[in-house]
Amino acid sequence: MASATVVLALTAGLWCVLRFVGLAQSPGGFCGDEFRGAINIICLSEQGQSADGRSWPLFVPGAGDGLYTPLFLYFGALWTRVFGYGIASFRGISAFFTVLTILGVFFLARRATGTKAAFWAVVAASLSPWSFQFARIAWDPPLAPCCLIWSLYFWLGRTRFRSLLSGVLFSMALYAYPPMRVQAPLVLLLVWGWDLCKHWLRTRWALAFAGASLLTAAPLLCLTFTGELNRRGVDALIVAPGHLARAQGDDSLWYFTFKTFLNNLYLHFDPDFLFLTGDTNGRHSSQLIGELGFLDDLALVAGIAVLLLHPLVQSNRRWAQTTPPSELAEAGAKTTPWLTPSGLVVFGLLGYLAGLVPPSLCWQANPHALRALGSWPFLSLTVGAVLLEVQGRLRWTVLIAAALAVAQSVLILRPYYHPEPSFADIWFDASVKRDMVGPQSTPESRARTRDVLPLGYRYYNVAYRGATCESSGL
């Protein structure tokens, strides 16, 4: 069994490393959301201005009323000073924050419940197809779950300074991706509600968190209340006037909203979405597997079996009696852990459901893996706790998990590193890359790109033709 544990650890490490490999070739091309953000980061790095000439902006407009956010823009400006302006460099930002999220899952699970649960959680997080795909695209969303997970970790540190850090990171999560402005408060209510029930919440910690988060989020709140950040989000809501006119019919507003929300939520449990092909949008899924990995599937099947055959409450009593003091200290409390394994299961599931709320409030393109991106770290926490419970009852759990991890790696990773990934061309504007820097690139093809996609033209001129931000449009 020890060798199987080593295989799991090595496989998880391999998946983390491979998030940084082949980023310029897989996915193919560089889609509009990527090159628009990239050219703005380049201009900020070189001139302190966005691509349209605004000095030190907090947000930068993207396509379709989308916005590039400050953490992505200014961290990207520093990152590219070191790693350059190539496609791999910009996608490396997402890979970096995704690996940070995986580490955060480990430390959060260890502080909440213990090292064994943390091991299973970090393996599940590393092998998550959901996180792997989004780690290979140069955009803001992967930064949001990273900030939220580390915010929770520091909150469980139970000191005023860590509460301050938690508040800052909480607000940075709100900046990083709009759906997190729904999920993160729900998760915070869950955490604080549990602390209140256990009489663990201290006023000095809460005030430190609130002061730091409100101060950090003040510009975001001002822009939200003035409506400058809401245009895209309001139009996508199920209560948007245009959608109500098309779909409400004779239903009352409350009934229509509740019915549509539940239906959208249900769509995120579709077997195709979870187990077979994932999101139908080729940017959101490789289409090689569902959003869940093989270890997630194992936890689902084995967890149901455990619930039916051995109630978790019995194991929790046994666990609480036998857990050594050193592991309890790792769990973040002097005498008792913050959560038992079954408590971590429930917390992870509720956090996962909180991540499904934002896409379910929207009428477009459900199930939507991108808007639900904040769900996958909490899924990994649940999987870690379930597999810990199963391991205590089935001695072959580690061996089965290792075999599934290797099988998933063989089946899923190879197409990502094929010389010409077939899933990438249409969804990642590979034709634009070919027109600008491919072997068949000509003055005519470059001129066509300049007329149709001027920001894409500017990006490729800087990254591959030696231009600067100022001269990139010439």
WOPECOR-V444908 format. One record per residue. N is the residue number from 1. PSI is psi in whole degrees, 0 to 359 (none if undefined). NEAR is the number of other C-alpha atoms within 8 Angstrom. Layout:
n->[N N]
psi->[PSI PSI]
near->[NEAR NEAR]
//
This chain:
n->[1 2 3 4 5 6 7 8 9 10 11 12 13 14 15 16 17 18 19 20 21 22 23 24 25 26 27 28 29 30 31 32 33 34 35 36 37 38 39 40 41 42 43 44 45 46 47 48 49 50 51 52 53 54 55 56 57 58 59 60 61 62 63 64 65 66 67 68 69 70 71 72 73 74 75 76 77 78 79 80 81 82 83 84 85 86 87 88 89 90 91 92 93 94 95 96 97 98 99 100 101 102 103 104 105 106 107 108 109 110 111 112 113 114 115 116 117 118 119 120 121 122 123 124 125 126 127 128 129 130 131 132 133 134 135 136 137 138 139 140 141 142 143 144 145 146 147 148 149 150 151 152 153 154 155 156 157 158 159 160 161 162 163 164 165 166 167 168 169 170 171 172 173 174 175 176 177 178 179 180 181 182 183 184 185 186 187 188 189 190 191 192 193 194 195 196 197 198 199 200 201 202 203 204 205 206 207 208 209 210 211 212 213 214 215 216 217 218 219 220 221 222 223 224 225 226 227 228 229 230 231 232 233 234 235 236 237 238 239 240 241 242 243 244 245 246 247 248 249 250 251 252 253 254 255 256 257 258 259 260 261 262 263 264 265 266 267 268 269 270 271 272 273 274 275 276 277 278 279 280 281 282 283 284 285 286 287 288 289 290 291 292 293 294 295 296 297 298 299 300 301 302 303 304 305 306 307 308 309 310 311 312 313 314 315 316 317 318 319 320 321 322 323 324 325 326 327 328 329 330 331 332 333 334 335 336 337 338 339 340 341 342 343 344 345 346 347 348 349 350 351 352 353 354 355 356 357 358 359 360 361 362 363 364 365 366 367 368 369 370 371 372 373 374 375 376 377 378 379 380 381 382 383 384 385 386 387 388 389 390 391 392 393 394 395 396 397 398 399 400 401 402 403 404 405 406 407 408 409 410 411 412 413 414 415 416 417 418 419 420 421 422 423 424 425 426 427 428 429 430 431 432 433 434 435 436 437 438 439 440 441 442 443 444 445 446 447 448 449 450 451 452 453 454 455 456 457 458 459 460 461 462 463 464 465 466 467 468 469 470 471 472 473 474]
psi->[330 322 324 323 319 318 316 314 317 321 318 317 321 316 324 316 319 345 340 1 135 26 334 339 336 113 154 156 196 104 169 318 328 308 334 316 321 314 328 320 318 314 323 319 321 324 353 22 155 173 335 13 11 130 129 58 153 315 153 131 142 204 148 41 12 163 139 137 160 320 316 315 311 327 319 322 322 317 314 341 330 316 0 188 10 165 316 324 312 320 335 336 312 319 318 312 330 318 323 322 318 316 321 322 317 308 326 314 321 317 327 320 322 172 322 316 323 322 311 322 319 328 314 319 319 323 9 116 328 311 330 316 315 345 353 19 135 87 179 321 319 344 334 308 330 311 321 314 316 331 315 320 312 328 320 355 340 40 162 319 316 328 324 313 319 317 318 313 324 314 325 327 321 322 319 328 125 318 336 342 349 311 313 314 325 318 320 318 321 313 312 325 318 318 323 317 324 3 36 347 128 139 320 325 315 319 321 315 311 317 316 318 319 321 317 323 1 312 322 317 319 314 330 315 331 352 1 337 359 353 310 317 319 320 334 348 152 347 12 139 318 319 320 320 327 324 344 321 225 1 148 160 316 316 316 316 314 316 315 320 312 322 317 321 317 323 333 359 15 133 322 316 316 320 336 295 349 203 140 343 121 347 335 348 146 349 7 339 163 181 339 144 179 325 325 318 318 315 323 310 311 325 320 318 318 317 323 326 326 102 136 332 327 318 328 321 316 318 316 330 332 351 128 155 324 320 329 323 321 330 354 15 157 324 330 152 162 321 142 170 316 328 322 325 311 315 315 318 318 322 322 313 323 326 338 347 313 310 331 340 356 152 353 135 43 145 145 103 330 311 336 18 330 356 326 324 326 327 318 323 317 313 318 316 320 314 330 316 317 322 326 346 334 110 342 8 313 319 316 316 319 318 318 323 317 317 316 320 317 318 327 323 324 313 333 331 15 145 329 83 123 338 355 330 304 317 343 25 46 332 327 317 318 320 330 319 2 171 330 9 134 164 326 315 324 321 323 318 319 322 325 317 76 324 325 318 316 317 309 327 322 310 327 355 11 12 169 174 316 321 1 335 359 none]
near->[7 5 6 10 11 8 9 12 9 8 11 12 9 8 10 10 8 8 11 11 6 9 13 10 10 13 15 13 16 13 10 9 10 11 12 12 13 12 14 13 13 12 14 15 11 8 7 9 14 14 10 5 6 8 7 8 9 6 8 10 8 11 7 5 8 8 10 12 13 12 11 12 13 10 9 12 12 9 11 13 8 6 7 8 11 9 9 10 12 13 14 13 11 17 12 9 12 13 10 9 14 12 9 12 16 12 10 13 15 14 15 14 17 14 10 8 15 17 10 13 17 15 11 14 13 14 12 12 11 12 12 11 11 10 16 15 10 14 11 12 10 13 15 16 14 14 13 12 13 13 14 10 13 12 11 9 9 10 8 9 7 11 16 13 12 16 16 13 13 13 12 13 17 13 13 15 13 9 10 15 10 11 14 12 8 9 11 8 8 8 8 9 8 8 10 9 7 7 6 7 10 6 6 7 12 10 8 13 14 9 10 12 15 10 7 10 12 8 7 8 8 8 10 10 7 7 8 8 9 8 9 10 8 8 9 10 10 12 7 10 7 7 11 11 8 7 6 11 7 4 7 7 7 6 8 10 10 8 8 9 11 9 9 14 13 8 9 12 8 8 7 9 15 13 13 11 15 16 14 9 7 11 8 11 16 11 12 9 13 16 15 12 14 9 12 11 10 10 11 9 8 11 12 8 8 11 9 7 6 7 9 10 7 8 9 11 8 8 9 9 6 6 8 6 7 6 10 16 12 13 15 13 10 7 7 8 15 10 9 11 13 12 8 14 13 9 10 13 11 9 13 14 9 13 13 13 12 14 15 13 10 9 12 5 5 10 11 10 12 7 10 13 13 13 13 12 14 13 12 15 15 15 16 15 15 14 14 12 11 12 11 7 6 7 7 8 10 11 10 8 11 12 8 10 13 9 8 11 10 8 7 10 9 9 8 9 10 7 5 8 14 6 10 14 13 7 11 13 13 14 8 11 12 12 13 13 10 8 5 7 11 8 6 6 10 12 8 8 14 13 7 6 8 10 10 14 14 13 13 12 13 13 10 8 7 7 10 8 14 7 7 12 10 3]
//
